[in-house]
Amino acid sequence: MQRVGLVGTEDVVAGYRNLGRASRRSILHALSHAPDWDWDGKRVLDFGCGSGRVMRHMGAEAERAEAYLGCDIDATSVEWVNNNLTPFRAFDNEHAPPLKLEDGSIDFAYALSVFTHLTDHSYDWLLELHRVLADGGYLLATFLGPGMSDQVAKEKWSAAKFGQTFVGYARPWDPGPDVIHSAWWIREHWGRAFEIVRLRPWGFGIRPEPRKPTGHGWVLMRKIPGPYTVDEIAAPSDDPYELPAALHANERYLAEIAELRHELEAMRASVSWRATGPLRKAQEIRANRRAQGDDA
């Protein structure tokens, strides 16, 4: 709960529940921009459901839906959902696609705080969700944008700096890497396989102060039929921010490499000192014994 709730709050349980409730409100608000949407008879997927932080608050919607599913890489969380949250069902998935779902079998999928951390397989997962969605199905995803750059990247926001930018790419999974997205980048790249229905750069799950970027951004997209490849989604666009953002990302990667090299050198020095200290002591003892005629 502390890891996926409101981190840093004194009441961990309350923070976890409040964030789940707030996420439900934001999901319903996002879907209000899809005039043809209703829950009756639909198949829904919570992609990255964890232990059901959001699903547990979607009982009324699940009763109307044909199926309300969740999936996650953490098998323990999946087992807990299946044992404790009715009528929801969950299944596990690997770090890379595919999902255990048929083509076009989902009407609405949401990914909250998922693409905010996906690096190597980000495009693969986007196209996997595209595969399992029915033609015209909806995908809601949150992203780290203007409201999170100070906290995540330690930089002031600039659309010319950030496109899709990995922060802490080599960071161990707990807490893992972060990924920053600009609205223009989502429109230029994700918009090749999805119609952008509504995009808000900040404010998901919270009530932001007027004109002050706060929190995660969100985008509601509708599947455009047709096969797409990772190369097609990833190919640079002619947006004037594309090159500056790529150069800035490269600068950040080089800085992270330099930092990792410094840490590695410090580790090597520490290991060398710990290894050579006892060795020298052993050599001294052996030399003394030889001097005394004892070569045991």
C-alpha positions as CSV (number, residue, x, y, z in Angstrom):
1,M,0.0,0.0,0.0
2,Q,2.8,2.4,0.8
3,R,4.5,1.7,-2.6
4,V,1.4,2.2,-4.7
5,G,-0.7,4.5,-2.6
6,L,0.0,8.1,-1.5
7,V,3.6,7.7,-0.6
8,G,4.8,9.4,2.5
9,T,1.4,9.7,4.2
10,E,1.1,8.7,7.8
11,D,-2.0,6.7,7.4
12,V,-0.9,4.3,4.7
13,V,-4.3,2.5,4.4
14,A,-6.3,5.7,4.1
15,G,-3.8,7.0,1.5
16,Y,-4.2,3.8,-0.6
17,R,-8.0,3.9,-0.4
18,N,-8.3,7.6,-1.2
19,L,-6.0,7.3,-4.2
20,G,-8.1,4.4,-5.5
21,R,-11.4,6.4,-5.1
22,A,-9.9,9.4,-6.7
23,S,-8.7,7.3,-9.6
24,R,-12.2,6.0,-10.1
25,R,-13.6,9.5,-10.3
26,S,-11.0,10.4,-12.9
27,I,-11.7,7.3,-15.0
28,L,-15.4,8.2,-15.0
29,H,-14.6,11.8,-15.9
30,A,-12.4,10.7,-18.8
31,L,-15.1,8.3,-20.1
32,S,-17.6,11.2,-20.1
33,H,-15.7,12.5,-23.1
34,A,-16.6,9.3,-25.0
35,P,-20.3,9.9,-25.8
36,D,-21.0,6.4,-27.1
37,W,-19.6,4.7,-23.9
38,D,-21.6,2.8,-21.4
39,W,-20.7,-0.1,-19.1
40,D,-23.5,-2.5,-20.0
41,G,-22.1,-5.8,-21.4
42,K,-18.6,-4.5,-21.8
43,R,-15.3,-6.3,-21.2
44,V,-12.9,-4.2,-19.2
45,L,-9.1,-4.6,-18.4
46,D,-7.2,-3.0,-15.6
47,F,-3.7,-3.3,-17.0
48,G,-1.3,-3.3,-14.1
49,C,-4.0,-3.9,-11.5
50,G,-1.7,-4.8,-8.6
51,S,-3.8,-5.8,-5.6
52,G,-6.8,-4.0,-7.0
53,R,-6.2,-0.4,-5.7
54,V,-8.6,0.9,-8.3
55,M,-10.7,-2.2,-9.1
56,R,-12.0,-2.5,-5.5
57,H,-13.9,0.8,-6.1
58,M,-15.4,-0.2,-9.4
59,G,-18.0,-2.6,-8.1
60,A,-21.0,-0.8,-9.6
61,E,-19.4,-0.7,-13.0
62,A,-18.3,-4.4,-12.7
63,E,-21.9,-5.5,-12.1
64,R,-23.0,-3.9,-15.4
65,A,-20.0,-5.2,-17.4
66,E,-19.8,-8.7,-18.9
67,A,-16.3,-9.1,-17.5
68,Y,-14.0,-6.9,-15.4
69,L,-10.4,-8.3,-15.6
70,G,-7.1,-7.2,-14.2
71,C,-3.5,-8.3,-15.0
72,D,-0.2,-7.7,-13.3
73,I,3.4,-9.0,-13.2
74,D,3.2,-9.6,-9.5
75,A,1.7,-13.1,-9.1
76,T,1.1,-12.6,-5.3
77,S,-1.1,-9.5,-6.0
78,V,-3.0,-11.4,-8.7
79,E,-3.7,-14.3,-6.3
80,W,-4.9,-11.9,-3.7
81,V,-7.3,-10.2,-6.1
82,N,-8.8,-13.6,-7.1
83,N,-9.2,-14.7,-3.5
84,N,-10.6,-11.4,-2.1
85,L,-12.2,-9.2,-4.7
86,T,-15.5,-10.3,-6.2
87,P,-16.6,-10.2,-9.1
88,F,-13.2,-9.2,-10.4
89,R,-10.8,-11.7,-12.0
90,A,-7.1,-11.2,-12.5
91,F,-4.2,-13.0,-14.3
92,D,-0.5,-12.7,-14.4
93,N,1.6,-11.5,-17.3
94,E,5.3,-11.4,-18.0
95,H,7.5,-8.3,-18.4
96,A,6.9,-8.4,-22.2
97,P,3.8,-9.3,-24.2
98,P,1.6,-11.1,-25.0
99,L,-1.3,-11.0,-22.6
100,K,-3.5,-14.1,-22.2
101,L,-6.3,-12.5,-24.1
102,E,-7.8,-12.9,-27.6
103,D,-7.6,-10.3,-30.3
104,G,-10.4,-7.7,-29.9
105,S,-11.7,-9.1,-26.7
106,I,-11.6,-5.9,-24.6
107,D,-13.8,-2.8,-24.9
108,F,-12.0,-0.6,-22.5
109,A,-8.6,-0.8,-20.9
110,Y,-6.9,1.5,-18.5
111,A,-3.2,1.7,-17.5
112,L,-2.7,3.9,-14.4
113,S,1.0,4.5,-13.4
114,V,2.2,1.9,-16.0
115,F,3.5,3.7,-19.0
116,T,5.1,6.1,-16.4
117,H,7.7,3.3,-15.8
118,L,7.9,1.3,-19.0
119,T,11.1,1.6,-20.9
120,D,12.3,-1.2,-23.2
121,H,8.9,-2.7,-23.9
122,S,6.8,0.5,-23.9
123,Y,5.9,0.4,-27.6
124,D,5.3,-3.4,-27.4
125,W,2.8,-3.0,-24.6
126,L,1.1,-0.1,-26.4
127,L,0.6,-2.3,-29.4
128,E,-0.4,-5.3,-27.3
129,L,-3.2,-3.3,-25.8
130,H,-4.1,-2.2,-29.3
131,R,-4.3,-5.9,-30.2
132,V,-6.7,-6.9,-27.4
133,L,-9.0,-3.9,-27.9
134,A,-12.0,-4.3,-30.1
135,D,-12.2,-1.9,-33.1
136,G,-13.2,1.4,-31.6
137,G,-12.3,0.3,-28.1
138,Y,-10.9,2.8,-25.6
139,L,-7.6,3.0,-23.8
140,L,-7.0,5.4,-20.9
141,A,-3.4,5.9,-19.8
142,T,-1.7,8.2,-17.3
143,F,1.7,9.8,-17.9
144,L,4.2,12.0,-16.2
145,G,4.2,15.4,-17.7
146,P,4.4,19.1,-16.7
147,G,3.1,18.4,-13.2
148,M,5.8,15.9,-12.4
149,S,9.0,17.1,-14.1
150,D,10.4,19.0,-11.0
151,Q,9.8,15.9,-8.8
152,V,10.9,13.2,-11.2
153,A,13.5,14.8,-13.5
154,K,14.6,17.6,-11.2
155,E,14.1,20.0,-14.1
156,K,11.7,22.8,-14.9
157,W,9.2,21.7,-17.5
158,S,9.8,22.5,-21.2
159,A,8.0,20.8,-24.1
160,A,11.2,21.3,-26.1
161,K,13.2,19.3,-23.6
162,F,10.8,16.3,-23.0
163,G,9.4,14.0,-25.6
164,Q,9.6,10.5,-24.3
165,T,12.4,10.7,-21.7
166,F,13.6,7.9,-19.5
167,V,14.8,9.0,-16.0
168,G,16.9,6.5,-14.1
169,Y,16.9,4.0,-16.9
170,A,19.4,1.7,-15.1
171,R,17.8,2.2,-11.7
172,P,16.9,-1.1,-9.9
173,W,13.1,-1.9,-10.2
174,D,12.4,-0.7,-6.7
175,P,11.8,2.2,-7.2
176,G,12.5,1.6,-10.9
177,P,12.8,4.0,-13.8
178,D,10.4,6.9,-14.6
179,V,9.3,8.0,-18.0
180,I,8.2,11.5,-18.9
181,H,5.9,12.2,-21.8
182,S,5.0,15.5,-23.5
183,A,1.5,15.9,-24.9
184,W,2.9,16.6,-28.4
185,W,4.9,13.4,-28.3
186,I,1.8,11.3,-27.4
187,R,-0.2,12.9,-30.2
188,E,2.6,12.3,-32.7
189,H,3.5,8.8,-31.7
190,W,0.6,7.1,-29.9
191,G,-1.7,9.0,-32.1
192,R,-0.6,6.8,-35.1
193,A,-2.5,3.8,-33.8
194,F,-5.2,5.6,-31.7
195,E,-7.5,8.6,-32.1
196,I,-6.8,11.0,-29.3
197,V,-10.2,11.6,-27.8
198,R,-9.1,13.8,-24.8
199,L,-5.7,14.7,-23.4
200,R,-5.0,16.5,-20.2
201,P,-1.3,17.2,-19.2
202,W,-2.0,17.0,-15.5
203,G,-4.6,16.6,-12.8
204,F,-5.4,12.8,-12.8
205,G,-6.8,11.7,-9.5
206,I,-6.5,15.1,-7.8
207,R,-8.1,18.5,-7.8
208,P,-5.3,20.7,-9.1
209,E,-4.9,24.3,-8.3
210,P,-6.1,26.6,-11.1
211,R,-3.5,27.0,-13.8
212,K,-0.9,25.1,-11.7
213,P,0.4,21.8,-13.2
214,T,0.1,19.1,-10.6
215,G,0.0,15.3,-10.7
216,H,-0.1,12.9,-13.6
217,G,-1.5,13.7,-17.0
218,W,-4.0,11.4,-18.8
219,V,-5.0,10.6,-22.3
220,L,-8.2,8.8,-23.5
221,M,-7.6,7.2,-26.9
222,R,-9.8,5.2,-29.3
223,K,-8.3,2.3,-31.3
224,I,-7.8,2.9,-35.0
225,P,-8.1,-0.5,-36.8
226,G,-5.2,-1.9,-38.6
227,P,-1.8,-3.6,-37.9
228,Y,1.0,-1.3,-36.6
229,T,4.6,-2.0,-35.9
230,V,6.9,-0.7,-33.2
231,D,9.1,1.0,-35.9
232,E,6.0,2.8,-37.2
233,I,5.1,4.1,-33.7
234,A,8.7,5.0,-32.8
235,A,9.7,6.7,-36.0
236,P,10.6,10.4,-35.5
237,S,8.0,12.9,-36.5
238,D,8.4,16.3,-38.2
239,D,7.3,18.1,-35.0
240,P,9.9,20.9,-34.3
241,Y,10.3,19.6,-30.8
242,E,11.4,16.1,-31.9
243,L,15.1,16.8,-32.4
244,P,15.6,19.1,-29.3
245,A,13.8,16.5,-27.1
246,A,16.0,13.7,-28.5
247,L,19.2,15.7,-27.9
248,H,18.1,16.6,-24.3
249,A,17.3,12.9,-23.6
250,N,20.8,12.0,-24.9
251,E,22.3,14.5,-22.5
252,R,20.5,13.0,-19.6
253,Y,21.6,9.5,-20.6
254,L,25.2,10.6,-20.8
255,A,25.0,12.2,-17.4
256,E,23.5,9.0,-15.9
257,I,26.2,6.9,-17.5
258,A,28.9,9.2,-15.9
259,E,27.2,8.8,-12.6
260,L,27.1,5.1,-12.9
261,R,30.7,5.0,-13.8
262,H,31.6,7.0,-10.7
263,E,29.6,4.6,-8.5
264,L,31.3,1.6,-10.2
265,E,34.7,3.0,-9.6
266,A,33.9,3.6,-6.0
267,M,32.7,0.0,-5.6
268,R,35.8,-1.3,-7.3
269,A,38.0,0.7,-5.0
270,S,36.1,-0.6,-2.0
271,V,36.3,-4.2,-3.2
272,S,40.0,-3.8,-4.0
273,W,40.7,-2.5,-0.5
274,R,38.8,-5.2,1.2
275,A,40.4,-7.9,-0.9
276,T,44.0,-6.7,-0.7
277,G,44.0,-5.9,3.0
278,P,43.6,-9.6,4.2
279,L,45.8,-10.8,1.4
280,R,48.7,-8.6,2.5
281,K,48.2,-9.6,6.1
282,A,48.4,-13.3,5.0
283,Q,51.5,-12.6,3.0
284,E,53.1,-11.0,6.0
285,I,52.3,-14.0,8.3
286,R,53.7,-16.4,5.7
287,A,56.9,-14.4,5.3
288,N,57.4,-14.3,9.1
289,R,56.9,-18.1,9.3
290,R,59.4,-18.7,6.5
291,A,61.9,-16.5,8.3
292,Q,61.5,-18.6,11.3
293,G,61.8,-21.8,9.3
294,D,58.2,-22.8,9.5
295,D,56.7,-23.1,6.0
296,A,53.4,-24.7,7.1
